[in-house]
Amino acid sequence: MTYVCANCGYRSGKWLGRCPECSEWGAMLEAREPRRTTDSGPLARPVPWSELREEDAVRLPAGIAELDRVLGGGLVRGAAILIGGEPGVGKSTLVLQASSAIADGGARVLYVTGEESVAQLRLRGERLGVRSANLAVLAETDVEAVLEAASGETFAVMVVDSIQALRLAGLPSAAGTVAQVRECANRLVSFAKTTGTAVVIVGQVTKDGALAGPRALEHVVDVVLQFEGDRHHAHRLLRGLKNRFGAADELGVFRMDGRGLETVENPSEMFLAERPRGVPGSVVAAAVEGSRTLLVEVQALVGEPVQGTPRRTVVGADVQRTALILAVLQRRAGLDLASRDVFVNVAGGFQLLEPAADLAIAVAIASSLAGLSVDPRCVVIGEVGLAGEVRAVARLDGRLREAARQGFGCALAPPTTAAVRDLRVDAVRDVATALQAAFEGAPR
């Protein structure tokens, strides 16, 4: 006999009035564990490496270029893929469009909806142009019923929207609890491995932005994707957090409109489309996400404090690194920032968290403070150390090539031997030199 906490999933061999893990009273519920019998099918046997079939690793294209990029080329047979994101960001739209594209390619897809009725799903599908006969829909919340229906026919892909809506009848807790999410996920992953069906699981996130449910949920699946975006902006980002079959740091960019999600072939152009030119505090930085280089705008505004204590507000950048940069500018470059409000923003809702953006943030802050604009055809790259030095960054040559491809004519960067056609690289070794080079010839 096993007892499981309905709040945190803690297991005990005896009933307890209070869970020792989360201190919740009356949360320990009886859970009957299924046992393997002789009727459960043949036992698995070890397979020699030489007998592994190449066709088992063949990828099935998702039909959406940006999704295929993040997945590493498509869906792998028997893979379990978890897609998380905030409510309303477009997770269901993404998986429904992908299901339609896969079905249009000739593969059979089962779409399990636990949050919408069939009629509601059809209304959304008509807006997205879903018409394939290879796409089957099942409105069900019982995980055993879902697996029974999926086993009755041959499907290449099964989409479950969402894991928080499913429940296992053997557990007395409500759907969405830690115990329910874990057990339902384990059964879905086991089904994927035994049948070779690629299972795509949609999951919700907590108020802190982490995937809801037990941490073990991310460990049992093969791929974890995070779908991000601000509902006030049209673009959405699909970020890879874990991938057993490809790079785990790829990024896909989409644009949301009335017809659903559209792939963005040139994200740098999109992020810089509304960039003001000749305005102090605006600087272009080069970020690397997976195999892709993106150019984004960093904005800064420095002013007199409205209240007694100066404010430090950072949106889209690392707060701790920004505080470090402010200290370096104060001590190493002689800028008076201690008594001023400082606001830093990465335009377009992009999250620019890598150290390679340090110099761009520093130049943007200094630009706003001095009231001097930076050459709009110049991109700024580099990590800033506590001694005020500008350090080398990874894949600098790729960042420079992307800047040249987007029409930029100069770059402030750490010393490098890379030479890029039609791009002048001004090598800077410290912050003070970088600021002097950035404002040289600027209108006053």
Secondary structure, 3 states (H helix, E strand, C coil): CEEEECCCCCEECCCCCECCCCCCECCEEEECCCCCCHHHCCCCCCCCHHHCCHHHHCEECCCCHHHHHHHCCCEECCCEEEEEECCCCCHHHHHHHHHHHHHHCCCCEEEEECCCCHHHHHHHHHHHCCCCCCEEEEECCEHHHHHHHHHHCCCCEEEEECHHHCECCCCCCCCCCHHHHHHHHHHHHHHHHHHCCEEEEEEEECCCCCECCCCHHHHHCCEEEEEECCCCCCEEEEEEEEECCCCCCCEEEEEEECCEEEECCCHHHHHCCCCCCCCCCEEEEEEEECCEEEEEEEEEEEECCCCCCCCEEEECECHHHHHHHHHHHHHHCCCCCCCCEEEEEEHHHCCECCHHHHHHHHHHHHHHHHCCCCCCCEEECCEECCCCEEECCCCHHHHHHHHHHCCCCEEEECCCCCCCCCCEEEECCEHHHHHHHHCCCCCC
